[in-house]
Amino acid sequence: VIDIRKLYAQAGVFTYDPGFTSTASCDSTITYIDGDKGQLLHRGYPIDQLAGQSCFLEVCYLLLYGELPSKQEMEEFQHVVTNHTMIHEQMHNFFRGFRRDAHPMALMTGVVGAMSAFYHDSTDIHDQNQREVASIRLIAKMPTIAAMAYKYSVGQPFVYPRNDLDFASNFLHMCFSVPAEPYKVNPTLAKAMDRIFTLHADHEQNASTSTVRLASSSGANPFACIAAGIACLWGPAHGGANQAALEMLRQIGTPDRIPEFIARAKDKNDPFRLMGFGHRVYKNFDPRAKVMKESADEVLDLLGVENNPTLQVAKELEKIAVEDEYFAERKLYPNVDFYSGIILDAMGFPTSMFTPIFAVARTVGWVSQWKEQLADPQLKIGRPRQLYLGETERNYVPLDQR
Ligand code: ACO
């Protein structure tokens, strides 16, 4: 019997790294994370400064082009993005083909994938201009698509984007306006929405971004690549965690039930995990979670629900968990998704919209990384190897002899 592991060992350098815990798949100049320090930088700028002083569209520009824009560059960028927010009218019919009770992430995956059928004039990845147009189309249209997915799920008419509103306010308008009553955007809520987008904009080679890069490495068109990223983001270990975290907090219900859930999270025979806790890279506080927690306080104060039971459970759970030996030993801290759901819930979004909102924000990260990858002269198709542990060669036995 041939020992396959020995064979591989003899074959030269071959790394086996399940989950890619220590393998870099690319080089990049976009985002830097120091997981031990709890540091996140976009093009060198700390995330807390960007979330506190910048706005999502400016961060989009920074991620896409590498530098903060001048006043004129910012105005031009804002103008271009704003003028691409409408989607092809025919896409309304495409939406109507879905079941109303479908998860909005299912709609997002399908609709964004189908954009290559509606915008085939921006699918040629070898044409610099088409790449640029595709990037802007994706960033600008994603909020419209997410809002339409929401409207479709609640049986309300689609709401067209408004060019006089900023990115976050326009998204709130498209989600919450109804023909009889246009939504009055509250500036505090718009700021909180903008922060949620900013905090989720990019996060180096996470699962969905790596998926986008892998899909793109075959030469796939940009809409197909981003649809692949959306599909990956949906999983509860990744973008789906914000929905799962709020559902978990609601399930816990009251602070006195927290020990029961902590015990379950520690029990290796129970698949339950504390959702919104832990991160592959951060082995310290997720810097995004700190900003998100402040935002949650601001929003709930504004809405007069400072005694929100879910927020109380979240704060108490965080306190108990970070002091618990199990979580401390494994360096498990709240991540960005722990508090975002509380804000979105207070704003009136159903839990099913949490991950689509994450997708709206992450689109710029996916697109920036996709552009960076295509500009790389060393670009190769992504083709991981495997450690084969199956049968060695054997002869086929015809059916009547088995
Ligand atoms: N609750 C309880 N235990 C946990 C948790 C958790 N949330 N997360 C990790 N652990 C434990 C594991 O059981 C494991 O314990 P062991 O060493 O005794 O076996 C140890 O901590 C290491 O966990 P891994 O799964 O190996 O860590 P990995 O880096 O692969 O996973 C992940 C990271 C997926 C984020 C994980 O912490 C998790 O499932 N968290 C909950 C889901 C979540 O919040 N995801 C959002 C991530 S952030 C984002 O996508 C924006």
Boltz pocket constraint, residues with backbone or C-beta under 6 A from the ligand:
constraints:
  - pocket:
      binder: B
      contacts: [[A, 19], [A, 236], [A, 237], [A, 238], [A, 239], [A, 241], [A, 265], [A, 266], [A, 272], [A, 273], [A, 274], [A, 275], [A, 276], [A, 277], [A, 278], [A, 279], [A, 280], [A, 281], [A, 330], [A, 332], [A, 335], [A, 336], [A, 337]]
      max_distance: 6.0
